[in-house]
């Protein structure tokens, strides 16, 4: 099989979101590459389906290419965003864009647990004292058979985490402020990967992002 055919097969397997987000990356050679400046690596643009459901956070360059190719429209401008210059026009990078055509996303029942998603679920508050959380704690310590799961992990502050150590809550007389549960909703797949959110994104990401 030729290298070109193997590459085509790899792209097709990437799924509907990857296919749309990654299309025509070289449509305009005058759009700078990520190596041309550090802002390219930091900036992300929220991509919505045509139905306004959140799909992913795109690198800035991909978002600009999708706008230039007519695959997406701007939903929220960002007056403070960087300005990208091509040979014929200048574009202010938006904060949210929306696909013109609907993309079907494969259903996946359970949201993978990451530190970022868990912090969003617990609203960056310690499950024990309510203070600002900066770490993750296992309610039932792993040394005592506790699992690394949504139901057994909570956000915690460093002080509570240190005091609790490998003890059970019953041994300390502590109680949880909320019962830890797995989050539900497609937008949580995006929250699994992003800690700091653009304020313009919040209305599309449900209660977990507030």
GROMACS elastic network, one bead per residue, 0.5 to 0.9 nm:
[ bonds ]
;  ai    aj funct       b0    kb
    1     4     6  0.83313   500
    1     5     6  0.65271   500
    1     6     6  0.67982   500
    2     5     6  0.53711   500
    2     6     6  0.63934   500
    2     7     6  0.87765   500
    3     6     6  0.51060   500
    3     7     6  0.62162   500
    3     8     6  0.87269   500
    4     7     6  0.51984   500
    4     8     6  0.63486   500
    4     9     6  0.88169   500
    5     8     6  0.50783   500
    5     9     6  0.62923   500
    5    10     6  0.86949   500
    6     9     6  0.51749   500
    6    10     6  0.62955   500
    6    11     6  0.88444   500
    7    10     6  0.50634   500
    7    11     6  0.63542   500
    7    12     6  0.87385   500
    8    11     6  0.52701   500
    8    12     6  0.63162   500
    8    13     6  0.88177   500
    9    12     6  0.51706   500
    9    13     6  0.63703   500
    9    14     6  0.89448   500
   10    13     6  0.52980   500
   10    14     6  0.66648   500
   11    14     6  0.52765   500
   11    15     6  0.80064   500
   11    18     6  0.80779   500
   11    19     6  0.67858   500
   12    15     6  0.65486   500
   12    16     6  0.84801   500
   12    18     6  0.89023   500
   12    19     6  0.70619   500
   13    16     6  0.87758   500
   13    18     6  0.88931   500
   13    19     6  0.86356   500
   14    17     6  0.77449   500
   14    18     6  0.53907   500
   14    19     6  0.62893   500
   15    18     6  0.55153   500
   15    19     6  0.60613   500
   15    20     6  0.87553   500
   15   105     6  0.82260   500
   15   106     6  0.85402   500
   16    19     6  0.51753   500
   16    20     6  0.62978   500
   16    21     6  0.85626   500
   16   103     6  0.61619   500
   16   104     6  0.67213   500
   16   105     6  0.67561   500
   16   106     6  0.86657   500
   17    20     6  0.53646   500
   17    21     6  0.59648   500
   17    22     6  0.82962   500
   17    55     6  0.72094   500
   17    56     6  0.79391   500
   17   103     6  0.69898   500
   17   104     6  0.82626   500
   17   105     6  0.72816   500
   18    21     6  0.51823   500
   18    22     6  0.57431   500
   18    23     6  0.82070   500
   19    22     6  0.54656   500
   19    23     6  0.60013   500
   20    23     6  0.54080   500
   20    24     6  0.89168   500
   20    66     6  0.83230   500
   20    71     6  0.80792   500
   20    99     6  0.87554   500
   20   103     6  0.83552   500
   21    24     6  0.88739   500
   21    25     6  0.88615   500
   21    47     6  0.84955   500
   21    56     6  0.88272   500
   21    58     6  0.72446   500
   21    62     6  0.65393   500
   21    63     6  0.76087   500
   21    66     6  0.73365   500
   22    25     6  0.62432   500
   22    62     6  0.66254   500
   22    66     6  0.85991   500
   23    26     6  0.84985   500
   23    27     6  0.87296   500
   23    62     6  0.81719   500
   23    65     6  0.83076   500
   23    66     6  0.76219   500
   24    27     6  0.50054   500
   24    28     6  0.84448   500
   24    62     6  0.86411   500
   24    65     6  0.70328   500
   24    66     6  0.77529   500
   24    69     6  0.76421   500
   25    28     6  0.77607   500
   25    29     6  0.89979   500
   25    61     6  0.80519   500
   25    62     6  0.64700   500
   25    65     6  0.62802   500
   25    66     6  0.83100   500
   26    29     6  0.59000   500
   26    30     6  0.89836   500
   26    31     6  0.82068   500
   26    65     6  0.81184   500
   27    30     6  0.89700   500
   27    31     6  0.86337   500
   27    65     6  0.71099   500
   27    68     6  0.84664   500
   27    69     6  0.76280   500
   28    31     6  0.57418   500
   28    65     6  0.76330   500
   28    68     6  0.84758   500
   28    86     6  0.76035   500
   28    87     6  0.85596   500
   29    32     6  0.75034   500
   29    33     6  0.89965   500
   29    86     6  0.82749   500
   29    87     6  0.88398   500
   30    33     6  0.89570   500
   30    85     6  0.77925   500
   30    86     6  0.50022   500
   30    87     6  0.59358   500
   31    61     6  0.76186   500
   31    64     6  0.84892   500
   31    65     6  0.80721   500
   31    84     6  0.74195   500
   31    85     6  0.69884   500
   31    86     6  0.54831   500
   31    87     6  0.82790   500
   32    35     6  0.79974   500
   32    36     6  0.61236   500
   32    37     6  0.85682   500
   32    61     6  0.78056   500
   32    84     6  0.81900   500
   32    85     6  0.84426   500
   32    86     6  0.82107   500
   33    36     6  0.55414   500
   33    37     6  0.80832   500
   33    40     6  0.78472   500
   33    61     6  0.73093   500
   34    37     6  0.62640   500
   34    38     6  0.73031   500
   34    39     6  0.81130   500
   34    40     6  0.50235   500
   34    41     6  0.62434   500
   34    59     6  0.89157   500
   34    60     6  0.87904   500
   34    61     6  0.73701   500
   35    38     6  0.71970   500
   35    40     6  0.76336   500
   35    41     6  0.82772   500
   36    39     6  0.87909   500
   36    40     6  0.77441   500
   37    40     6  0.59229   500
   37    41     6  0.77899   500
   38    41     6  0.54946   500
   38    42     6  0.68291   500
   38    43     6  0.89885   500
   39    42     6  0.52968   500
   39    43     6  0.60210   500
   39    60     6  0.87378   500
   39    82     6  0.83833   500
   40    43     6  0.57320   500
   40    44     6  0.83787   500
   40    59     6  0.71410   500
   40    60     6  0.60960   500
   40    61     6  0.69915   500
   41    44     6  0.82194   500
   41    59     6  0.71712   500
   41    60     6  0.79685   500
   42    59     6  0.80341   500
   42    60     6  0.84317   500
   43    58     6  0.85302   500
   43    59     6  0.64025   500
   43    60     6  0.57128   500
   44    57     6  0.56906   500
   44    58     6  0.53441   500
   44    60     6  0.53694   500
   44    61     6  0.89918   500
   44    63     6  0.84459   500
   44    95     6  0.76216   500
   44   198     6  0.88236   500
   45    56     6  0.84155   500
   45    57     6  0.53868   500
   45    58     6  0.51068   500
   45    59     6  0.64607   500
   45    60     6  0.60020   500
   45    62     6  0.89138   500
   45    63     6  0.65313   500
   45    93     6  0.81352   500
   45    94     6  0.68623   500
   45    95     6  0.50531   500
   45    96     6  0.56167   500
   45    97     6  0.71875   500
   45   198     6  0.87692   500
   46    54     6  0.71910   500
   46    55     6  0.76777   500
   46    56     6  0.61347   500
   46    58     6  0.62178   500
   46    63     6  0.85946   500
   46    94     6  0.88910   500
   46    95     6  0.63041   500
   46    97     6  0.62555   500
   46    98     6  0.83600   500
   46   198     6  0.87568   500
   46   201     6  0.68835   500
   47    52     6  0.87676   500
   47    53     6  0.85999   500
   47    54     6  0.61464   500
   47    55     6  0.56632   500
   47    56     6  0.54625   500
   47    57     6  0.59149   500
   47    58     6  0.65527   500
   47    63     6  0.79189   500
   47    72     6  0.86604   500
   47    95     6  0.89535   500
   47    96     6  0.61281   500
   47    97     6  0.51964   500
   47    98     6  0.57322   500
   47    99     6  0.73130   500
   48    51     6  0.74131   500
   48    52     6  0.50603   500
   48    53     6  0.52811   500
   48    55     6  0.53899   500
   48    56     6  0.73946   500
   48    75     6  0.89601   500
   48    96     6  0.74371   500
   48    97     6  0.61766   500
   48    99     6  0.62439   500
   48   204     6  0.84590   500
   49    52     6  0.51058   500
   49    53     6  0.51919   500
   49    54     6  0.62490   500
   49    55     6  0.62609   500
   49    97     6  0.88492   500
   49    98     6  0.57698   500
   49    99     6  0.52623   500
   49   100     6  0.78887   500
   49   101     6  0.76146   500
   49   102     6  0.59540   500
   49   103     6  0.64764   500
   49   104     6  0.87692   500
   50    53     6  0.74265   500
   50    72     6  0.87497   500
   50    98     6  0.58320   500
   50   100     6  0.56093   500
   50   101     6  0.57640   500
   50   102     6  0.50214   500
   50   103     6  0.76356   500
   51    54     6  0.88808   500
   51    98     6  0.83897   500
   51    99     6  0.85231   500
   51   102     6  0.70664   500
   52    55     6  0.88864   500
   52    98     6  0.68396   500
   52    99     6  0.85466   500
   52   204     6  0.73886   500
   53    98     6  0.89905   500
   53   186     6  0.81144   500
   53   187     6  0.76175   500
   53   204     6  0.68658   500
   53   205     6  0.82959   500
   54    57     6  0.85158   500
   54    98     6  0.89236   500
   54   186     6  0.75765   500
   54   187     6  0.58386   500
   54   190     6  0.76888   500
   54   201     6  0.89548   500
   54   204     6  0.64263   500
   54   205     6  0.68618   500
   55   105     6  0.83524   500
   55   186     6  0.80325   500
   55   187     6  0.72998   500
   55   189     6  0.84891   500
   55   190     6  0.72149   500
   56   187     6  0.85853   500
   56   189     6  0.82686   500
   56   190     6  0.58579   500
   57   190     6  0.71798   500
   57   193     6  0.89740   500
   57   194     6  0.84635   500
   58    61     6  0.80678   500
   58    62     6  0.63392   500
   58    63     6  0.61243   500
   59    62     6  0.55862   500
   59    63     6  0.65558   500
   59    64     6  0.89917   500
   60    63     6  0.52239   500
   60    64     6  0.63627   500
   60    65     6  0.87949   500
   60    93     6  0.72093   500
   60    94     6  0.88470   500
   61    64     6  0.51956   500
   61    65     6  0.62643   500
   61    66     6  0.87110   500
   61    93     6  0.89678   500
   62    65     6  0.51042   500
   62    66     6  0.61909   500
   62    67     6  0.87239   500
   63    66     6  0.51874   500
   63    67     6  0.64161   500
   63    68     6  0.87860   500
   63    72     6  0.82814   500
   63    93     6  0.80421   500
   63    94     6  0.84784   500
   63    97     6  0.75945   500
   64    67     6  0.51859   500
   64    68     6  0.62566   500
   64    69     6  0.86481   500
   64    84     6  0.82064   500
   64    91     6  0.77347   500
   64    92     6  0.89714   500
   64    93     6  0.68877   500
   64    94     6  0.86012   500
   65    68     6  0.50296   500
   65    69     6  0.60507   500
   65    70     6  0.85718   500
   65    71     6  0.86560   500
   66    69     6  0.51178   500
   66    70     6  0.61944   500
   66    71     6  0.51518   500
   66    72     6  0.57068   500
   66    73     6  0.83920   500
   66    99     6  0.86978   500
   67    70     6  0.52004   500
   67    71     6  0.60596   500
   67    72     6  0.51988   500
   67    73     6  0.61360   500
   67    74     6  0.76513   500
   67    97     6  0.82884   500
   68    71     6  0.77605   500
   68    72     6  0.84121   500
   69    72     6  0.78937   500
   70    73     6  0.73403   500
   70   100     6  0.79896   500
   71    98     6  0.85520   500
   71    99     6  0.60265   500
   71   100     6  0.58181   500
   71   101     6  0.75698   500
   72    97     6  0.62731   500
   72    98     6  0.52201   500
   72   100     6  0.52144   500
   72   101     6  0.81844   500
   73    96     6  0.88382   500
   73    97     6  0.55040   500
   73    98     6  0.53237   500
   73    99     6  0.65233   500
   73   100     6  0.68477   500
   74    77     6  0.66984   500
   74    94     6  0.66009   500
   74    95     6  0.82339   500
   74    96     6  0.63260   500
   74    98     6  0.64042   500
   75    94     6  0.78749   500
   75    95     6  0.79230   500
   75    96     6  0.53524   500
   75    97     6  0.50118   500
   75    98     6  0.63465   500
   76    94     6  0.60143   500
   76    95     6  0.56697   500
   76    96     6  0.50245   500
   76    97     6  0.68916   500
   76   200     6  0.72205   500
   77    80     6  0.88972   500
   77    81     6  0.82404   500
   77    92     6  0.76995   500
   77    93     6  0.73662   500
   77    95     6  0.59136   500
   77    96     6  0.71729   500
   77    97     6  0.87930   500
   78    81     6  0.51227   500
   78    82     6  0.86121   500
   78    92     6  0.72507   500
   78    93     6  0.67499   500
   78    95     6  0.56822   500
   78    96     6  0.86471   500
   78   200     6  0.89452   500
   79    82     6  0.85129   500
   79    92     6  0.73291   500
   79    93     6  0.85634   500
   79    94     6  0.80349   500
   80    83     6  0.89635   500
   80    92     6  0.83804   500
   80    93     6  0.88580   500
   81    92     6  0.60375   500
   81    93     6  0.54852   500
   81    94     6  0.67385   500
   81    95     6  0.79619   500
   82    91     6  0.84022   500
   82    92     6  0.58733   500
   82    93     6  0.58207   500
   82    94     6  0.87884   500
   83    90     6  0.64950   500
   83    91     6  0.54887   500
   83    93     6  0.61479   500
   84    89     6  0.84235   500
   84    90     6  0.55506   500
   84    91     6  0.51047   500
   84    92     6  0.62382   500
   84    93     6  0.69934   500
   85    88     6  0.77881   500
   85    89     6  0.59906   500
   85    91     6  0.64378   500
   85    92     6  0.88559   500
   86    89     6  0.54417   500
   86    90     6  0.62260   500
   86    91     6  0.82944   500
   87    90     6  0.84827   500
   91    94     6  0.86168   500
   94    97     6  0.70874   500
   95   198     6  0.73693   500
   95   200     6  0.68505   500
   95   201     6  0.76747   500
   96   200     6  0.73961   500
   96   201     6  0.70510   500
   98   101     6  0.88463   500
   99   102     6  0.68139   500
   99   103     6  0.81836   500
  105   108     6  0.89975   500
  107   186     6  0.85456   500
  108   111     6  0.74644   500
  108   186     6  0.84725   500
  109   184     6  0.84124   500
  110   113     6  0.89320   500
  110   182     6  0.77932   500
  110   183     6  0.84409   500
  110   184     6  0.78247   500
  111   182     6  0.73356   500
  111   183     6  0.70454   500
  111   184     6  0.72625   500
  111   185     6  0.83056   500
  111   186     6  0.83092   500
  111   188     6  0.68175   500
  111   189     6  0.63332   500
  111   192     6  0.81669   500
  112   117     6  0.85098   500
  112   150     6  0.88214   500
  112   188     6  0.88291   500
  112   189     6  0.74518   500
  112   192     6  0.72101   500
  113   116     6  0.83935   500
  113   117     6  0.64804   500
  113   118     6  0.66964   500
  113   148     6  0.88193   500
  113   149     6  0.70260   500
  113   150     6  0.64480   500
  113   182     6  0.83288   500
  113   192     6  0.69567   500
  114   117     6  0.53004   500
  114   118     6  0.61294   500
  114   119     6  0.85810   500
  114   191     6  0.88874   500
  114   192     6  0.55704   500
  114   193     6  0.75265   500
  115   118     6  0.51991   500
  115   119     6  0.61586   500
  115   120     6  0.86902   500
  115   135     6  0.83535   500
  115   136     6  0.72152   500
  115   155     6  0.86506   500
  115   192     6  0.74685   500
  115   193     6  0.86781   500
  115   195     6  0.86398   500
  116   119     6  0.52526   500
  116   120     6  0.63660   500
  116   121     6  0.87346   500
  116   191     6  0.66630   500
  116   192     6  0.54784   500
  116   193     6  0.62955   500
  116   194     6  0.61785   500
  116   195     6  0.51509   500
  116   196     6  0.88690   500
  117   120     6  0.50747   500
  117   121     6  0.61187   500
  117   122     6  0.87066   500
  117   183     6  0.88349   500
  117   188     6  0.69860   500
  117   189     6  0.81738   500
  117   190     6  0.84381   500
  117   191     6  0.51760   500
  117   193     6  0.71780   500
  117   194     6  0.77430   500
  117   195     6  0.76677   500
  117   208     6  0.86177   500
  118   122     6  0.62586   500
  118   123     6  0.83481   500
  118   124     6  0.84057   500
  118   136     6  0.81324   500
  118   150     6  0.76938   500
  118   153     6  0.79462   500
  118   154     6  0.69786   500
  118   155     6  0.67891   500
  118   183     6  0.89067   500
  118   191     6  0.88564   500
  118   192     6  0.78486   500
  119   122     6  0.52469   500
  119   123     6  0.58098   500
  119   125     6  0.77124   500
  119   133     6  0.77770   500
  119   134     6  0.85259   500
  119   135     6  0.85572   500
  119   136     6  0.81789   500
  119   154     6  0.80032   500
  119   155     6  0.59124   500
  119   195     6  0.80256   500
  120   124     6  0.61355   500
  120   191     6  0.72152   500
  120   192     6  0.86410   500
  120   195     6  0.77098   500
  120   208     6  0.56870   500
  120   209     6  0.60913   500
  120   210     6  0.81739   500
  121   124     6  0.77866   500
  121   154     6  0.89136   500
  121   155     6  0.86962   500
  121   180     6  0.88504   500
  121   181     6  0.89127   500
  121   182     6  0.86748   500
  121   183     6  0.70674   500
  121   207     6  0.87557   500
  121   208     6  0.54405   500
  121   209     6  0.79140   500
  122   125     6  0.58623   500
  122   126     6  0.76059   500
  122   127     6  0.73208   500
  122   133     6  0.87904   500
  122   154     6  0.71395   500
  122   155     6  0.62107   500
  122   178     6  0.85629   500
  122   180     6  0.84366   500
  122   208     6  0.81381   500
  123   126     6  0.86764   500
  123   133     6  0.86281   500
  123   155     6  0.84913   500
  123   208     6  0.72703   500
  123   209     6  0.78776   500
  123   210     6  0.76375   500
  124   131     6  0.84835   500
  124   132     6  0.60523   500
  124   133     6  0.51286   500
  124   134     6  0.74677   500
  124   155     6  0.66871   500
  124   156     6  0.82559   500
  125   128     6  0.86550   500
  125   129     6  0.81693   500
  125   130     6  0.52568   500
  125   131     6  0.54520   500
  125   134     6  0.83927   500
  125   155     6  0.64330   500
  125   156     6  0.67936   500
  125   157     6  0.76710   500
  126   129     6  0.56567   500
  126   131     6  0.51848   500
  126   132     6  0.58717   500
  126   134     6  0.81376   500
  126   135     6  0.86853   500
  126   154     6  0.76438   500
  126   155     6  0.52700   500
  126   157     6  0.53361   500
  126   160     6  0.80242   500
  126   177     6  0.85885   500
  127   130     6  0.59679   500
  127   131     6  0.82957   500
  127   133     6  0.82221   500
  127   154     6  0.61204   500
  127   155     6  0.58734   500
  127   156     6  0.57459   500
  127   157     6  0.83802   500
  127   175     6  0.86887   500
  127   176     6  0.57046   500
  127   177     6  0.54904   500
  127   178     6  0.68563   500
  127   180     6  0.89246   500
  128   131     6  0.81942   500
  128   154     6  0.89859   500
  128   155     6  0.87338   500
  128   156     6  0.69117   500
  128   157     6  0.83812   500
  128   160     6  0.69948   500
  128   174     6  0.73130   500
  128   175     6  0.67701   500
  128   176     6  0.54892   500
  128   177     6  0.61547   500
  128   178     6  0.89615   500
  129   132     6  0.88373   500
  129   156     6  0.82190   500
  129   157     6  0.80994   500
  129   160     6  0.74665   500
  129   176     6  0.86205   500
  129   177     6  0.78839   500
  130   133     6  0.80635   500
  130   156     6  0.83899   500
  130   157     6  0.84944   500
  130   177     6  0.76725   500
  131   156     6  0.80333   500
  131   157     6  0.65739   500
  132   155     6  0.89703   500
  132   156     6  0.76484   500
  132   157     6  0.60369   500
  133   136     6  0.80512   500
  133   155     6  0.57019   500
  133   158     6  0.73607   500
  134   155     6  0.72184   500
  134   156     6  0.63054   500
  134   157     6  0.53036   500
  134   158     6  0.64785   500
  135   154     6  0.86248   500
  135   155     6  0.59269   500
  135   156     6  0.53885   500
  135   157     6  0.60736   500
  135   158     6  0.65189   500
  135   161     6  0.77746   500
  136   153     6  0.66539   500
  136   154     6  0.57312   500
  136   156     6  0.56266   500
  136   157     6  0.81782   500
  136   161     6  0.80484   500
  137   140     6  0.87464   500
  137   141     6  0.80322   500
  137   152     6  0.83147   500
  137   153     6  0.56292   500
  137   154     6  0.54278   500
  137   155     6  0.61673   500
  137   156     6  0.60140   500
  137   157     6  0.88779   500
  137   161     6  0.63573   500
  137   164     6  0.89797   500
  138   141     6  0.51520   500
  138   142     6  0.68320   500
  138   146     6  0.69304   500
  138   147     6  0.76571   500
  138   148     6  0.70838   500
  138   149     6  0.85845   500
  138   152     6  0.55751   500
  138   154     6  0.65437   500
  138   155     6  0.89387   500
  138   166     6  0.88900   500
  139   142     6  0.87422   500
  139   146     6  0.74164   500
  139   151     6  0.86620   500
  139   152     6  0.52931   500
  139   153     6  0.59431   500
  139   154     6  0.70073   500
  139   167     6  0.88083   500
  139   168     6  0.71828   500
  139   169     6  0.73586   500
  139   176     6  0.88993   500
  140   143     6  0.83990   500
  140   144     6  0.67224   500
  140   145     6  0.70850   500
  140   147     6  0.75821   500
  140   152     6  0.64960   500
  140   153     6  0.83874   500
  140   166     6  0.79439   500
  140   167     6  0.77377   500
  140   168     6  0.60208   500
  140   169     6  0.79048   500
  141   144     6  0.53059   500
  141   145     6  0.66461   500
  141   146     6  0.50974   500
  141   147     6  0.79436   500
  141   152     6  0.87026   500
  141   165     6  0.79513   500
  141   166     6  0.53950   500
  141   167     6  0.70144   500
  141   168     6  0.73100   500
  142   145     6  0.50327   500
  142   147     6  0.61509   500
  142   148     6  0.75374   500
  142   166     6  0.80954   500
  143   146     6  0.70679   500
  143   166     6  0.70265   500
  144   166     6  0.76541   500
  144   167     6  0.86672   500
  144   168     6  0.87871   500
  146   149     6  0.86976   500
  146   152     6  0.68842   500
  147   150     6  0.88862   500
  147   151     6  0.83519   500
  147   152     6  0.62247   500
  147   153     6  0.81914   500
  148   151     6  0.82948   500
  148   152     6  0.64085   500
  148   153     6  0.65399   500
  149   152     6  0.53199   500
  149   153     6  0.59456   500
  149   182     6  0.84497   500
  150   153     6  0.54851   500
  150   154     6  0.77597   500
  150   180     6  0.64781   500
  150   181     6  0.57885   500
  150   182     6  0.51562   500
  150   183     6  0.82438   500
  151   154     6  0.82284   500
  151   179     6  0.78844   500
  151   180     6  0.50078   500
  151   181     6  0.51193   500
  151   182     6  0.66245   500
  152   180     6  0.68068   500
  152   181     6  0.84649   500
  153   180     6  0.70692   500
  154   180     6  0.67084   500
  156   159     6  0.82350   500
  156   160     6  0.65116   500
  156   161     6  0.61033   500
  157   160     6  0.55691   500
  157   161     6  0.61148   500
  157   162     6  0.86171   500
  158   161     6  0.50625   500
  158   162     6  0.60478   500
  158   163     6  0.86021   500
  159   162     6  0.52303   500
  159   163     6  0.62143   500
  159   164     6  0.85848   500
  160   163     6  0.50640   500
  160   164     6  0.59166   500
  160   165     6  0.84255   500
  161   164     6  0.52956   500
  161   165     6  0.61463   500
  162   165     6  0.53096   500
  163   166     6  0.89583   500
  163   167     6  0.87824   500
  164   167     6  0.56424   500
  164   168     6  0.76613   500
  164   169     6  0.78924   500
  164   172     6  0.76147   500
  165   168     6  0.88006   500
  167   170     6  0.83130   500
  167   171     6  0.64397   500
  167   172     6  0.72312   500
  168   171     6  0.52816   500
  168   172     6  0.67462   500
  168   173     6  0.87666   500
  168   174     6  0.86554   500
  169   172     6  0.51704   500
  169   173     6  0.58696   500
  169   174     6  0.50267   500
  169   175     6  0.65369   500
  169   176     6  0.84871   500
  170   173     6  0.50354   500
  170   174     6  0.64802   500
  170   175     6  0.80802   500
  171   174     6  0.78984   500
  172   175     6  0.88965   500
  175   178     6  0.87508   500
  176   179     6  0.65891   500
  176   180     6  0.85534   500
  178   181     6  0.88914   500
  183   188     6  0.70786   500
  183   208     6  0.82928   500
  184   187     6  0.83891   500
  184   188     6  0.69653   500
  185   188     6  0.58119   500
  185   189     6  0.80225   500
  185   206     6  0.84048   500
  186   189     6  0.58727   500
  186   190     6  0.77843   500
  186   205     6  0.88276   500
  187   190     6  0.54103   500
  187   191     6  0.66197   500
  187   192     6  0.89227   500
  187   204     6  0.79732   500
  187   205     6  0.54457   500
  187   206     6  0.72540   500
  187   208     6  0.88679   500
  188   192     6  0.60980   500
  188   193     6  0.89883   500
  188   205     6  0.76321   500
  188   206     6  0.86839   500
  188   208     6  0.77709   500
  188   209     6  0.88547   500
  189   192     6  0.51924   500
  189   193     6  0.73093   500
  190   193     6  0.57295   500
  190   194     6  0.66904   500
  190   205     6  0.83956   500
  191   194     6  0.52524   500
  191   195     6  0.71032   500
  191   197     6  0.87860   500
  191   205     6  0.81197   500
  191   208     6  0.82598   500
  191   209     6  0.75567   500
  192   195     6  0.80139   500
  194   197     6  0.69128   500
  197   200     6  0.82382   500
  197   201     6  0.67566   500
  197   202     6  0.74369   500
  197   209     6  0.78579   500
  198   201     6  0.54979   500
  198   202     6  0.73351   500
  199   202     6  0.56412   500
  199   203     6  0.83544   500
  200   203     6  0.69743   500
  200   204     6  0.84024   500
  201   204     6  0.56757   500
  201   205     6  0.65769   500
  201   209     6  0.85005   500
  202   205     6  0.52192   500
  202   206     6  0.68579   500
  202   207     6  0.82137   500
  202   208     6  0.88167   500
  202   209     6  0.57192   500
  202   210     6  0.62176   500
  203   206     6  0.63850   500
  203   207     6  0.84803   500
  203   209     6  0.83491   500
  203   210     6  0.82888   500
  204   209     6  0.88143   500
  205   208     6  0.70298   500
  205   209     6  0.58120   500
  205   210     6  0.82397   500
  206   209     6  0.60375   500
  206   210     6  0.73278   500
  207   210     6  0.53796   500
